Every structure is written in C-alpha cells, then in structure tokens.
Amino acid sequence: MEMMRVTNQFEMEMSTGAHYWDCFRGSNLRRTEIACVTWMTQSFCGVPFMGYGVQFMVQAGLNTKHSYALSLGQSGIGLFGCILAWFIMTWFGRRTMYLGGLSAMFAILMIMGFLGIPAETSGTSWAVGVLVIIMVFAFQLSVGPACYTIVAEIPSTRLRIKTVALARAFYNAGGFITNALMPQIVGRKAWNWGAKGGFFWAGITALFLVWTFFRMPEAKGLTYSELDLLFEHGVGARKFSQEAADVLKPQLQEVADRSEKVAESFND
C-alpha cells in the first residue's frame, strides 16, 4: 500500500501540465492503444446480435409473452455470468478472460452463420435465439466485466482520466457504427442477411482476438509501479508477468526513492 501511495503522489506531481497529446507519446501511446481497443472490442464482438434474440424467437413462432419471458431469462443469465466473473478474474486474469471470451463468441457467431445458410425454419430460428442467450452469458463472463478492469489499470496514474475518456470515445464511436449496421444486416427490407450476419461479426471478432493475443498484456498481480517499468522497457504483451517485473526491481526501488522525496515535499 505504501508503494502505491508514493507512486501515486509521484505521478500526481508529474501530472501538472498533462495534455491529451501526452497519451500518444512514448510508452503512453501503447497504453492508450490497449485501453481504446479493449473497450472498442465490446462494440464489435457480436454484441449487436445480443439485442436481437427476441426477434429470432418471434420469427420462430413464439408469442410475444414467451419471447419477453425469454428476454428476462437472458438478462438473468447475463447477470449470473457477470457475478461469476468476479471470482474467475482473480484466478485466471484479464488477458485469459478476453482470449477465452472472444474465442467462445467467435465460435458461436460462426455457428449462427452456418444456421443462416439453409432456408429459415422454426428450428433454426429457435437455435439462433438460444445461441444468442449463450453468447450473452459468454460475454458477461469475460469481455463484459474484464474490459473495465483493464481500461482502469493499464493507463499511467498521470494520464488515467484522459486515457479512459479517449477509450470511452472509441467505444461510443464503435457503438454508432454497429447500431447503424445491425438493422441493415437483419432487416428483411434491407440486406436481410439474418443469421448469416454471424459470419460478418465472427470475422471482426477474429481480428480483435488476434489483436488481444499479440497486444494485450496480463496485468493481474502487478502493481502500478511494476506496470510502469514493464511499459517503459517495452516488454512484450505475452511476457508481462511477475517474473519480468522482478528483473526490473532495482529500478523500481529508484522510483520509490524519488517518490519518497516527492511525498516529503507534499508534507512540507
């Protein structure tokens, strides 16, 4: 706790005069990229399909009452997945959750796409509706909650507020795009892709999955000072670990010494 306190004080002292442009300089550029793409992933990993589960159920012949009941069940399953993620995150870490969640959603979207190839029947519409519910659970178990942890802990303390603001802007921009595309994809008077739209979102999800594998580091168990050192030394995303931070511990002590001096100046 003491190390966190002095590190925060040191970075607060350094934050004077910080600007958004600083988010794109030096090692902060990489941290900004990770925060922005991590949050934007939420918009493009098949999430738009999650809001159309009821529509597929109605197309399958289910009445409005039962469709509404299933939508409530979908929300309940999502809530259960989110609560379960609280514990899973402490065991497996953020990077593992993102990789696992995106892989699961990619597979679900591909299955949806193949179900959309034959002529639409009550059975295929039911299957797609059920897959949407399963995808909600997979999302809320992984990408949904893990995103906020990653976006909060990856930026430096000095630029955290600005970096999170930029990441949110990227997420909102992605939301505008997906919200404009989805009605066209499933609309009978538009592109009318139906479940075949799963191929489209699966392709985009695959891109984010590859990015996650090569660019997203695992911050589980690392202090802010250790993260600063790993980023400053350009350690690869797949090599982020406590062991890598231990190699840089001598320099971490130097940071602590400087922070102590800053803390003393604050007290004076």
Secondary structure per residue as TSV (DSSP state, phi and psi in degrees):
chain	resnum	aa	ss	phi	psi
A	1	M	-	360.0	-38.7
A	2	E	H	-63.6	-40.7
A	3	M	H	-62.7	-40.9
A	4	M	H	-63.0	-40.7
A	5	R	H	-64.9	-48.3
A	6	V	H	-70.7	-33.9
A	7	T	H	-64.2	-41.6
A	8	N	H	-64.8	-40.7
A	9	Q	H	-64.5	-40.5
A	10	F	H	-62.0	-44.5
A	11	E	H	-74.1	-29.0
A	12	M	H	-63.5	-40.8
A	13	E	H	-65.0	-35.2
A	14	M	H	-78.1	-14.4
A	15	S	T	-78.1	-10.2
A	16	T	T	-59.7	123.6
A	17	G	T	82.6	10.7
A	18	A	-	-68.9	141.1
A	19	H	-	-129.9	165.3
A	20	Y	G	-59.5	-30.7
A	21	W	G	-61.3	-27.8
A	22	D	G	-65.6	-22.4
A	23	C	G	-66.8	-16.3
A	24	F	G	-112.0	18.9
A	25	R	S	-115.5	143.4
A	26	G	T	55.6	-141.2
A	27	S	H	-69.4	-17.4
A	28	N	H	-68.2	-24.5
A	29	L	H	-61.3	-43.4
A	30	R	H	-65.0	-40.6
A	31	R	H	-66.8	-37.5
A	32	T	H	-66.3	-42.2
A	33	E	H	-57.5	-47.4
A	34	I	H	-62.3	-44.9
A	35	A	H	-64.1	-44.9
A	36	C	H	-68.5	-47.0
A	37	V	H	-69.7	-36.3
A	38	T	H	-58.7	-46.0
A	39	W	H	-73.6	-36.9
A	40	M	H	-65.7	-26.8
A	41	T	H	-56.9	-34.7
A	42	Q	H	-57.4	-33.2
A	43	S	H	-78.3	-27.5
A	44	F	H	-112.3	3.7
A	45	C	S	-94.2	31.5
A	46	G	S	95.0	1.8
A	47	V	H	-55.3	-39.0
A	48	P	H	-54.6	-32.9
A	49	F	H	-64.8	-27.7
A	50	M	H	-63.9	-26.5
A	51	G	T	-84.5	0.4
A	52	Y	T	-115.6	13.1
A	53	G	H	-61.0	-42.3
A	54	V	H	-63.8	-38.7
A	55	Q	H	-60.7	-42.5
A	56	F	H	-65.5	-35.4
A	57	M	H	-65.6	-42.0
A	58	V	H	-63.5	-41.9
A	59	Q	H	-62.5	-26.7
A	60	A	T	-78.2	-7.0
A	61	G	T	104.4	3.2
A	62	L	-	-75.5	137.9
A	63	N	-	-72.2	167.3
A	64	T	H	-61.5	-38.6
A	65	K	H	-61.7	-47.5
A	66	H	H	-69.9	-33.5
A	67	S	H	-63.9	-41.0
A	68	Y	H	-64.8	-40.6
A	69	A	H	-61.7	-41.2
A	70	L	H	-66.8	-33.9
A	71	S	H	-65.6	-36.4
A	72	L	H	-66.6	-40.1
A	73	G	H	-62.5	-37.3
A	74	Q	H	-62.0	-41.9
A	75	S	H	-65.6	-39.7
A	76	G	H	-64.9	-41.0
A	77	I	H	-64.5	-39.6
A	78	G	H	-63.4	-40.9
A	79	L	H	-63.7	-41.3
A	80	F	H	-62.4	-42.6
A	81	G	H	-62.2	-39.8
A	82	C	H	-65.1	-43.5
A	83	I	H	-64.7	-40.6
A	84	L	H	-63.2	-32.7
A	85	A	H	-64.9	-26.2
A	86	W	H	-57.0	-39.5
A	87	F	H	-85.3	-37.4
A	88	I	H	-64.1	-35.5
A	89	M	H	-62.2	-34.4
A	90	T	H	-74.6	-21.5
A	91	W	H	-90.0	-46.6
A	92	F	H	-104.9	-21.2
A	93	G	-	91.8	170.8
A	94	R	H	-77.4	-45.9
A	95	R	H	-59.5	-45.1
A	96	T	H	-62.5	-40.7
A	97	M	H	-64.1	-40.5
A	98	Y	H	-66.3	-45.9
A	99	L	H	-62.4	-44.5
A	100	G	H	-66.0	-43.8
A	101	G	H	-65.0	-45.3
A	102	L	H	-65.7	-36.9
A	103	S	H	-63.7	-43.6
A	104	A	H	-64.2	-43.9
A	105	M	H	-69.1	-34.3
A	106	F	H	-60.2	-45.5
A	107	A	H	-64.0	-42.6
A	108	I	H	-63.4	-43.3
A	109	L	H	-65.2	-37.5
A	110	M	H	-64.1	-42.7
A	111	I	H	-62.7	-40.7
A	112	M	H	-58.1	-45.5
A	113	G	H	-59.3	-44.2
A	114	F	H	-66.9	-33.2
A	115	L	H	-67.7	-22.4
A	116	G	T	-84.6	-7.6
A	117	I	S	-71.4	-48.8
A	118	P	S	-67.3	168.9
A	119	A	-	-60.6	139.9
A	120	E	-	-64.7	130.7
A	121	T	-	-130.1	171.3
A	122	S	H	-60.6	-39.0
A	123	G	H	-64.3	-44.3
A	124	T	H	-69.4	-37.1
A	125	S	H	-65.0	-39.9
A	126	W	H	-61.8	-44.1
A	127	A	H	-62.5	-42.5
A	128	V	H	-65.3	-41.6
A	129	G	H	-60.3	-42.8
A	130	V	H	-65.6	-39.5
A	131	L	H	-63.9	-35.1
A	132	V	H	-61.5	-42.5
A	133	I	H	-63.8	-41.8
A	134	I	H	-64.0	-37.9
A	135	M	H	-68.0	-34.4
A	136	V	H	-59.9	-43.7
A	137	F	H	-63.1	-44.6
A	138	A	H	-62.9	-40.0
A	139	F	H	-66.2	-47.9
A	140	Q	H	-71.7	-16.6
A	141	L	H	-85.7	-13.5
A	142	S	T	-138.8	-86.7
A	143	V	H	-60.8	-40.1
A	144	G	H	-55.2	-64.4
A	145	P	H	-77.4	-33.2
A	146	A	H	-64.7	-30.0
A	147	C	H	-54.8	-45.9
A	148	Y	H	-69.2	-33.0
A	149	T	H	-66.6	-44.6
A	150	I	H	-63.8	-47.0
A	151	V	H	-63.0	-31.4
A	152	A	H	-79.8	-33.1
A	153	E	H	-99.2	-17.0
A	154	I	S	-74.7	-42.3
A	155	P	S	-65.7	157.9
A	156	S	-	-71.7	155.3
A	157	T	G	-58.3	-37.5
A	158	R	G	-61.3	-37.1
A	159	L	G	-116.4	15.2
A	160	R	H	-59.9	-48.0
A	161	I	H	-60.7	-45.1
A	162	K	H	-69.1	-38.8
A	163	T	H	-66.4	-42.7
A	164	V	H	-64.1	-38.4
A	165	A	H	-62.5	-42.8
A	166	L	H	-64.2	-42.2
A	167	A	H	-61.8	-41.9
A	168	R	H	-64.3	-37.3
A	169	A	H	-62.6	-40.8
A	170	F	H	-64.4	-40.5
A	171	Y	H	-62.3	-45.0
A	172	N	H	-63.4	-39.9
A	173	A	H	-62.3	-42.2
A	174	G	H	-62.9	-37.4
A	175	G	H	-63.2	-39.6
A	176	F	H	-60.2	-42.0
A	177	I	H	-66.5	-49.4
A	178	T	H	-67.5	-36.8
A	179	N	H	-68.0	-26.1
A	180	A	H	-81.0	-32.3
A	181	L	H	-79.2	-39.5
A	182	M	H	-60.8	-44.2
A	183	P	H	-60.9	-31.8
A	184	Q	H	-70.5	-36.6
A	185	I	H	-68.0	-43.3
A	186	V	H	-99.6	-14.0
A	187	G	-	-64.9	131.5
A	188	R	T	-68.9	-24.9
A	189	K	T	-98.3	6.7
A	190	A	T	-114.1	-125.6
A	191	W	T	-73.1	-29.0
A	192	N	-	56.4	43.5
A	193	W	-	-75.9	-26.9
A	194	G	G	59.9	-135.3
A	195	A	G	-66.5	-20.4
A	196	K	G	-63.4	-17.2
A	197	G	H	-61.1	-17.1
A	198	G	H	-59.0	-34.2
A	199	F	H	-62.3	-40.5
A	200	F	H	-62.4	-50.5
A	201	W	H	-72.1	-29.0
A	202	A	H	-64.8	-39.8
A	203	G	H	-62.6	-42.8
A	204	I	H	-67.9	-40.2
A	205	T	H	-60.6	-38.1
A	206	A	H	-61.6	-38.8
A	207	L	H	-63.0	-44.4
A	208	F	H	-69.1	-30.6
A	209	L	H	-64.9	-43.0
A	210	V	H	-64.7	-42.9
A	211	W	H	-59.9	-44.4
A	212	T	H	-59.8	-41.6
A	213	F	H	-63.1	-40.7
A	214	F	H	-94.3	-22.8
A	215	R	H	-117.9	-22.8
A	216	M	-	-88.5	120.6
A	217	P	-	-84.7	163.5
A	218	E	-	-97.9	114.7
A	219	A	-	-98.3	1.3
A	220	K	T	-59.3	127.0
A	221	G	T	82.2	-0.5
A	222	L	-	-99.6	140.9
A	223	T	-	-80.9	168.3
A	224	Y	H	-62.3	-38.1
A	225	S	H	-64.4	-41.5
A	226	E	H	-65.8	-39.0
A	227	L	H	-63.0	-42.6
A	228	D	H	-57.5	-46.0
A	229	L	H	-65.8	-42.4
A	230	L	H	-64.4	-39.9
A	231	F	H	-70.8	-42.0
A	232	E	H	-61.8	-31.9
A	233	H	T	-94.4	6.3
A	234	G	T	63.6	32.4
A	235	V	-	-63.9	135.2
A	236	G	-	-62.7	151.7
A	237	A	G	-57.3	-39.2
A	238	R	G	-79.4	-4.1
A	239	K	G	-108.7	2.0
A	240	F	-	-65.7	124.8
A	241	S	S	-168.9	169.5
A	242	Q	H	-63.7	-35.0
A	243	E	H	-63.6	-42.0
A	244	A	H	-65.0	-38.2
A	245	A	H	-67.4	-34.8
A	246	D	H	-61.9	-34.0
A	247	V	H	-62.7	-29.9
A	248	L	T	-98.1	9.0
A	249	K	H	-57.2	-37.1
A	250	P	H	-56.3	-40.3
A	251	Q	H	-71.9	-27.9
A	252	L	H	-62.9	-35.9
A	253	Q	H	-65.8	-36.4
A	254	E	H	-62.0	-40.7
A	255	V	H	-62.3	-41.9
A	256	A	H	-62.2	-41.5
A	257	D	H	-62.8	-43.5
A	258	R	H	-64.9	-37.4
A	259	S	H	-66.5	-37.0
A	260	E	H	-60.6	-41.6
A	261	K	H	-63.6	-40.5
A	262	V	H	-64.9	-41.0
A	263	A	H	-60.9	-41.1
A	264	E	H	-64.2	-38.5
A	265	S	H	-66.3	-34.9
A	266	F	H	-65.3	-41.3
A	267	N	H	-67.5	-33.7
A	268	D	-	-68.7	360.0
